[in-house]
Amino acid sequence: MPAEGIDFAKNDKLFTIAELCELSSIMVAQGIDKIRITGGEPFVRKDLIILLRHLAQLKGLNEISITTNATLIGPYISELKELGITNINVSMDAIDRATFERITRRNQYDVVHDNLIRLLSEGFKVRINFIALDGQNTQDILPMLDLTKHHDVSVRYLEEMPFNGGSRTFDRIAWDYKRILEHIKTAHPDYYQLPSPKTSTSMNYKIPGFAGTFGVIPSFSRTFCGSCNRLRISATGDVITCLYAQAYSNLRDIMRSGNAKENIEKEILKAIGNRAKTGFEAQEKYADVFSNSMTSIGG
């Protein structure tokens, strides 16, 4: 979130929960078998649990996951477990309290820490997403990794991306995935790589004797583009085939017109068929991409 905030969309520009339920049913019928709810912070939507209940009963949907900053998830943890929604990504860019509060500009450390420990203790499959920010939090890379010593958690280090809310624009970064791995090797030279699914965006590793794992996501270097099969749909209906790409079309408008199901199915297929081969190709076609906020496009 940029320090100055963003212009929030008005409610009538957002999908309703009923529309999101309908949209998810259409897409699962098309063969989508994994859905992640992300943000911004998804639990800002007080009726989000209605959508999650709908997703949990959809036949053909094999995996439901949520990316959250863990500030508002507390009251929903028990029901999420009952629904079988146990894949939770926690966005947390520091383990040190002062660094955490400086980066987030919020006094929410205890809430996030307590919810994280609760998720781990209740058997959720937790991943911590840590963006390596030069001059801000890289001193926390190794302390954050210590969580994996005693907890079955995956800490994933992401390269910074030059979107609004971060460093805006840059041609290269100080902490790419190679430097992150080299830094970890200074403390844990015996880590080894784990096999990952072909479509995974992360390269995953294990330190002998540690309960959890860690990974690196080359979100700036974009080494995974050739096997990426992700499709993003924003809260306002934009179809985004790549974080570096311009929105392809708007499903909200289609849904509120006639023949919604048939037209949405066609639009999804067209978007996938016209996606750029790599993030670099997508970026070349969209000169204003870095004015976007990750809050609105969903990291």
Secondary structure, 3 states (H helix, E strand, C coil): CCCCCCCCCCHHHCCCHHHHHHHHHHHHHCCCCEEEECCCCHHHCCCHHHHHHHHHCCCCCCEEEEEECCCCCHHHHHHHHHHCCCEEEEECCCCCHHHHHHHHCCCCHHHHHHHHHHHHHCCCEEEEEEEECCCCCHHHHHHHHCHHHHCCCEEEEEECCCCECCCCCCCCCCCCHHHHHHHHHHHCCCCEECCCCCCCCCEEEECCCCCCEEEEECCCCCCCHHHCCCCEECCCCEEECCCCCCCCCEHHHHHCCCCHHHHHHHHHHHHHHCCCCCHHHHHHHCCCHHHCEHHHHCC
